[in-house]
C-alpha cells in the first residue's frame, strides 16, 4: 500500500481551502500557486471532490471553491476515497487470490493493516488538520516575534576633535 500523489495533493489542497475559505471562495489558481500543484491536476481532483460533495463551486467574479460540509464532518479517508485512491495493502485487492489463485500466507496481515489504516484515516478530520496548521502558524509567528525582540548591538560613535 502506498498513498500516491493524488491522495496527498487532495488532502493538501483541502487543508489550504479550509484555511482560507473564511474570506470567500478560494480559486484553484491560488491553491496551485501556494502548494505548487498543477492547476490542471487540481481541476481534476476538485471535480472528484465536488462529485463526492466535499466541496462546492461558486461561479462568476469572486468565484472559486468552498468546503461543502463542516470541517469536523470530513475525514482524511473521505478525501482519499473521493479521488479514487485505493487503500489496500493486499496484493489481491481483497479477493483472496494472491498466490496461485489461493489466499497467500500473509493475507490476514495485510487485510488487518488495511482495517487499521482506514480506521486511522477515518479518525482524522479536516478540522483536526486545519487546527494543527493554525497552531503551527501561531507558533511560527511567536518564534518570529521573539527573534525580532532580540536587542541589537549599538555602535558607539567617537568624535575626534583636533
N, C-alpha and C positions, 0 to 999 in steps of 0.2 A: 504494500500500500504506500502510495505517496500522494501528497497533496500537490497538484500541478499548479502552474502559473494561473490558470483560470480561477481556481478557488481562492488562491492568495490575493490576486488582484480584486476579485469581487468583494472579499472581506475588507480589504484596504479601502476600496472606493466607498463602500457603505459606511465605514467609520468616518472618512473625510466628509461625506454627505451629511451624516448625522451631526457632526461637529459644527457645520456651517449653515444648516438649514434654518436656524432661528432668524436669519437676516433675509429670508426669502428663498425661492427656488435656487438651486445650485446648478450651474452649467457643467456639462461633461468636459467642455474645453478647460474650465478652471481646475477640475479634478485631474484631468490629463496633465496639465502643466505642473501642478503641485506634486503629484505622485509619480510623474514620469511614466505614465501608461498611455499607450497609443490611443488616440481618440476613436479610431475605428474599432479597436478592441473593446473599449468602454461601451460604445454604442451596441455592440453585440451582447455584452454582459448585461447592460441595463434593459435591453429588450427582454431578456430572460427573466430578470428580476421583476420587471413590470408585469409580465405574464403570470408570475407567481405572487403578484400583489404585495411585493415587498417595497416597491417604490411607485410613485405616481409622477406622471409628467405634466408639466404646465407649459402650454403653448404661448407663443406670442412674445412681444417685447418683455424682458424681465423674466422670461420663462426658464425652465430647467427642470430639475427633479427635487422631490421631497420624499422622505420616508413615509410609507403608506400606513404604518401602524405605530403604536407606541414602541419605543426602543426596547423596553423590557419584554415585549412580546415577540421579538425576532431573535432567534438564536443563530449561532455560527453554523449549525447544521442546516437550518433553513436556507441560509445564503448559499452554502456549498451545494446543496441539493438543487436549488433553483437554477444554478448554472451548469447542471448536469455533471457535476463532479462525482465520480464513483468513490465511495469509501469502503473498499473491500480489500482485505489483506490476503484473502484466499486466492489461489491460482485459478480456481474453477468458477468464481463468481457465485459461490454458494450452492452450486449444482451437485457437489459431491462426486464429481467425475475427474478428479485431478490427477490420478495415477492409473493409467491404462483403463480409463472409464470406470475406475473404482475410487472410493474415498481414500485419500492419502493418509499416512500416519499422523501428520501434523494438522489435519483439517480442523479438529476441535480447537487447537491452539489459536489458529488464525481466525476462526469464527468467534472465539471468545474475545480476541483483540478487537475485532470489528464492533462487537457489542459495547465494549468499554470505550472505544473511540467515539462511537456515536453518542453514547451516554454523556461523555465529557463535552463534546461539541454542542450537545443539546442543553447542557447546563450553563453554558456561557452565552449571555445575551449581548446584543448590540449595545445596550445601555451599560453593561459591565465594561466593555471595551472603550466606550466613549468616556466613562468616568476615569478609567486608567489613563487615557490620553490627556484629559483635563488636569489630572493630578500631576502628570509628568510635566505639562506645560507650566503649571503653577510652581513646581519645584525648580524648573529651569529658570523661570523668571526670578524666583527668590535668589537663586545662585548668582544670576547676572547682577541683581541689585546689590548683593553682598560684595561682589567683586568691584563694583563701581564705587562702593563706600570706602575702599581701602585708601588711606591717605597717600598722597604723592609727596615725594621729596621736593622741598622748595630750594630754589637756587639762591644763594647769598651773593648779593652784588656788592662788591667793594669798590668804592670810588677812590681813585688815587689822585690826590691833589698835589701838584708840583708847581 
